[in-house]
Amino acid sequence: MWPYPKVIAHRGGGILAPENTLAGIRAGLQRGFHAIEFDVMLARDAVPILMHDPQLGRTVAGAGAVPDYSAAELAAMDAGSWLDARYAGEPVPSLRAVIEFCRAEGIWMNIEIKPAPGFEAATGRQAARLVRELFADRLGAAAADLPLFSSFSMEALRVAADEAPEIPRGCLFDLVPDDWARQLRELGAVALHTNQKHLRPEQARAIKDAGHGLMCYTVNDPARARELLEWGVDAFCTDRIDLFSADFGRRPA
């Protein structure tokens, strides 16, 4: 089962704004996207922040590793100029600030737990604790009213499950492993997320026949998206929110 949106803006605003920033999330919202995916890592002071790369330099001006800096130090860095000068000074946001913004705007979140090497358990723990705190009023609600955790780190997901068992989980794989069913079962995962480049139609059928949600990343071609949906894929994230509408693939009532 997949109670969530079909089309999800990758890292906030895809290619239209700096990834993993509030500017990116606003860009997606301006195009009607009320579903986003983003990455969460820990700063030195164990504060969850939005970041994809464990090393600075690609999207954030600076040098060194993300765990070398506090959340306040990261927030003072420039996470926008790499894409466009008009985003100069865009800060690295905290997970707390992003959740508060998304809840206020009615945006559903796929929160990918993206640990820096060696911080798998700690990242899963701190992210789950914060999400559980900020969704305390929704813990008994339907799954669609809660965010969805995902991660390539099964250790991070296990710890997140212990800390916040009410928050649904999805296992992330580049290639769908032969033992995917066992891994999902052991983690109590509701969904499998995988690289669309490697997915085969028979795998999609098996995952759906087993009763799991199936999401693909990162789909930037509408024709490929239609093919995946025909295979039974429930949802996909995209960088090209300029090519997709938020209701792409939705069947008319």
C-alpha positions as CSV (number, residue, x, y, z in Angstrom):
1,M,0.0,0.0,0.0
2,W,1.1,3.5,-0.8
3,P,-1.0,6.3,0.8
4,Y,1.4,9.0,-0.1
5,P,1.6,11.3,-3.2
6,K,2.9,9.9,-6.5
7,V,5.2,12.7,-7.6
8,I,7.8,13.9,-5.1
9,A,10.1,16.9,-5.5
10,H,13.7,15.6,-5.1
11,R,15.7,17.4,-2.4
12,G,13.1,20.1,-2.1
13,G,12.9,21.9,-5.5
14,G,14.8,19.6,-7.9
15,I,17.0,21.6,-10.2
16,L,15.1,24.9,-9.8
17,A,16.6,25.9,-6.4
18,P,19.4,24.9,-4.1
19,E,18.9,21.3,-2.9
20,N,18.1,20.6,0.8
21,T,17.2,24.2,1.6
22,L,14.1,26.1,2.5
23,A,14.5,28.0,-0.8
24,G,14.2,24.6,-2.6
25,I,11.1,23.6,-0.7
26,R,9.5,26.9,-1.4
27,A,10.3,26.5,-5.1
28,G,8.5,23.1,-5.1
29,L,5.6,24.6,-3.3
30,Q,5.3,27.4,-5.8
31,R,4.8,24.8,-8.5
32,G,2.1,23.0,-6.5
33,F,4.3,20.2,-5.0
34,H,3.1,19.3,-1.5
35,A,5.4,16.3,-1.3
36,I,9.2,16.5,-1.0
37,E,12.2,14.3,-0.4
38,F,15.3,15.6,1.5
39,D,18.4,14.3,3.2
40,V,19.2,14.5,7.0
41,M,22.7,14.4,8.5
42,L,24.0,15.3,12.0
43,A,26.1,18.3,12.8
44,R,28.9,18.1,15.3
45,D,26.5,19.0,18.2
46,A,24.1,16.1,17.2
47,V,21.5,18.5,15.7
48,P,19.9,17.0,12.5
49,I,20.4,19.3,9.5
50,L,19.6,19.0,5.8
51,M,22.6,17.8,3.8
52,H,23.4,15.2,1.2
53,D,27.2,15.2,1.0
54,P,29.3,14.4,4.1
55,Q,32.0,16.7,2.8
56,L,31.6,20.4,2.2
57,G,32.4,21.9,-1.1
58,R,29.8,20.9,-3.6
59,T,26.6,22.6,-2.4
60,V,28.0,24.4,0.6
61,A,31.0,26.7,0.4
62,G,33.7,25.5,2.8
63,A,36.1,22.6,3.5
64,G,36.0,19.7,5.8
65,A,33.4,17.2,6.9
66,V,29.8,18.1,8.0
67,P,30.4,16.5,11.5
68,D,33.3,19.0,12.0
69,Y,30.8,21.9,12.4
70,S,28.0,22.8,14.7
71,A,24.5,23.4,13.3
72,A,24.9,27.1,14.0
73,E,28.2,27.2,12.1
74,L,26.6,25.3,9.1
75,A,23.6,27.7,9.2
76,A,26.0,30.6,8.7
77,M,27.5,29.0,5.5
78,D,26.4,29.7,2.0
79,A,24.3,26.8,0.6
80,G,22.9,28.6,-2.4
81,S,25.6,30.4,-4.5
82,W,26.7,27.1,-6.1
83,L,23.5,27.0,-8.1
84,D,22.8,30.7,-8.7
85,A,24.0,34.0,-7.3
86,R,20.4,35.0,-6.4
87,Y,20.5,32.3,-3.7
88,A,23.7,33.6,-2.1
89,G,23.6,33.3,1.6
90,E,20.9,30.6,1.7
91,P,21.6,28.8,4.9
92,V,21.9,25.1,5.8
93,P,18.5,24.5,7.5
94,S,17.8,22.4,10.6
95,L,15.4,19.5,10.4
96,R,13.3,21.2,13.0
97,A,12.9,24.3,10.9
98,V,12.0,22.3,7.8
99,I,9.5,20.2,9.6
100,E,7.8,23.2,11.1
101,F,7.7,24.9,7.7
102,C,6.3,21.8,6.0
103,R,3.7,21.2,8.6
104,A,2.5,24.8,8.4
105,E,2.3,24.5,4.6
106,G,0.7,21.0,4.4
107,I,3.8,19.4,2.7
108,W,4.3,15.7,3.0
109,M,7.9,14.6,3.7
110,N,10.1,11.7,2.7
111,I,12.9,12.1,5.2
112,E,16.0,10.3,4.0
113,I,18.4,9.5,6.9
114,K,21.8,10.2,5.3
115,P,24.5,9.5,7.9
116,A,28.0,10.7,7.5
117,P,30.3,7.6,7.8
118,G,30.5,6.3,11.3
119,F,27.3,8.2,12.5
120,E,24.7,5.7,11.3
121,A,23.1,4.9,14.7
122,A,23.4,8.4,16.0
123,T,21.8,9.9,12.9
124,G,18.9,7.5,13.0
125,R,18.4,8.1,16.7
126,Q,18.4,11.9,16.6
127,A,16.3,12.2,13.5
128,A,13.7,9.8,14.8
129,R,13.5,11.5,18.2
130,L,13.0,14.9,16.7
131,V,10.4,13.7,14.2
132,R,8.5,11.9,16.9
133,E,8.5,15.0,19.1
134,L,7.3,17.2,16.3
135,F,4.6,14.8,15.3
136,A,3.5,13.8,18.8
137,D,0.0,15.1,18.0
138,R,-0.3,12.8,14.9
139,L,1.2,9.5,16.1
140,G,-2.2,7.8,16.1
141,A,-3.2,9.2,12.8
142,A,-3.3,7.5,9.4
143,A,0.0,6.9,7.6
144,A,-0.6,9.6,5.1
145,D,-0.5,12.2,7.9
146,L,3.0,11.2,8.9
147,P,6.3,11.5,7.2
148,L,8.1,8.5,5.8
149,F,11.7,7.7,6.8
150,S,14.0,6.1,4.2
151,S,17.7,5.2,4.2
152,F,20.4,3.2,2.6
153,S,21.7,2.5,6.1
154,M,19.8,-0.4,7.6
155,E,21.4,0.4,10.9
156,A,20.0,3.9,10.9
157,L,16.6,2.5,10.1
158,R,16.7,0.0,12.9
159,V,17.6,2.6,15.4
160,A,14.9,4.9,14.0
161,A,12.4,2.1,14.4
162,D,13.3,1.7,18.0
163,E,13.1,5.4,18.7
164,A,9.9,6.2,16.7
165,P,8.1,3.0,15.8
166,E,5.0,4.9,14.8
167,I,6.8,6.7,11.9
168,P,6.7,4.5,8.7
169,R,10.0,3.4,7.1
170,G,11.2,2.5,3.6
171,C,14.3,0.6,2.7
172,L,16.5,2.3,0.1
173,F,18.5,0.2,-2.4
174,D,20.4,1.1,-5.5
175,L,19.9,-2.5,-6.8
176,V,17.0,-4.5,-5.4
177,P,18.8,-7.3,-3.4
178,D,17.6,-10.9,-3.6
179,D,16.8,-10.8,0.1
180,W,14.7,-7.6,-0.1
181,A,11.6,-9.3,1.5
182,R,13.6,-10.4,4.5
183,Q,15.2,-7.0,5.0
184,L,11.8,-5.2,4.8
185,R,10.3,-7.7,7.2
186,E,13.0,-7.4,9.7
187,L,12.8,-3.6,9.7
188,G,9.0,-3.5,9.6
189,A,9.3,-1.4,6.5
190,V,6.2,-0.4,4.5
191,A,8.0,0.4,1.3
192,L,11.0,-0.3,-0.9
193,H,12.7,2.7,-2.6
194,T,15.1,2.0,-5.5
195,N,17.0,3.4,-8.4
196,Q,14.7,3.4,-11.4
197,K,17.7,2.6,-13.7
198,H,18.0,-0.9,-12.4
199,L,14.4,-1.9,-11.6
200,R,12.9,-4.7,-13.7
201,P,9.2,-5.2,-14.2
202,E,9.2,-8.6,-12.5
203,Q,10.8,-7.1,-9.4
204,A,8.1,-4.4,-9.3
205,R,5.4,-7.1,-9.5
206,A,6.9,-9.2,-6.8
207,I,7.3,-6.2,-4.4
208,K,3.7,-5.1,-5.1
209,D,2.3,-8.6,-4.8
210,A,4.0,-8.8,-1.3
211,G,1.9,-5.8,-0.3
212,H,4.7,-3.2,-0.1
213,G,4.8,0.4,-1.4
214,L,7.3,0.9,-4.3
215,M,9.0,4.2,-5.0
216,C,11.7,5.0,-7.5
217,Y,14.4,7.7,-7.7
218,T,15.3,9.9,-9.7
219,V,12.9,10.0,-12.6
220,N,13.3,13.0,-14.9
221,D,11.6,11.8,-18.1
222,P,7.8,11.7,-18.3
223,A,7.8,8.8,-20.7
224,R,9.9,6.7,-18.3
225,A,7.6,7.8,-15.4
226,R,4.6,6.5,-17.3
227,E,6.3,3.2,-18.0
228,L,7.2,2.8,-14.3
229,L,3.7,3.5,-13.2
230,E,2.4,0.9,-15.7
231,W,4.7,-1.6,-14.0
232,G,3.0,-0.9,-10.7
233,V,5.5,1.6,-9.2
234,D,3.6,3.8,-6.7
235,A,5.6,6.9,-6.7
236,F,8.8,8.6,-7.9
237,C,10.9,11.6,-7.0
238,T,12.1,14.0,-9.7
239,D,14.6,16.8,-10.2
240,R,12.5,18.1,-13.1
241,I,9.6,19.6,-11.3
242,D,9.4,21.9,-14.4
243,L,8.5,18.9,-16.5
244,F,6.0,17.2,-14.2
245,S,2.8,18.5,-12.5
246,A,2.2,17.5,-9.0
247,D,-0.8,15.4,-10.1
248,F,1.1,13.6,-12.9
249,G,-0.2,10.0,-13.4
250,R,-3.3,10.5,-11.4
251,R,-6.3,8.8,-12.9
252,P,-9.4,10.9,-13.4
253,A,-12.2,10.2,-11.0
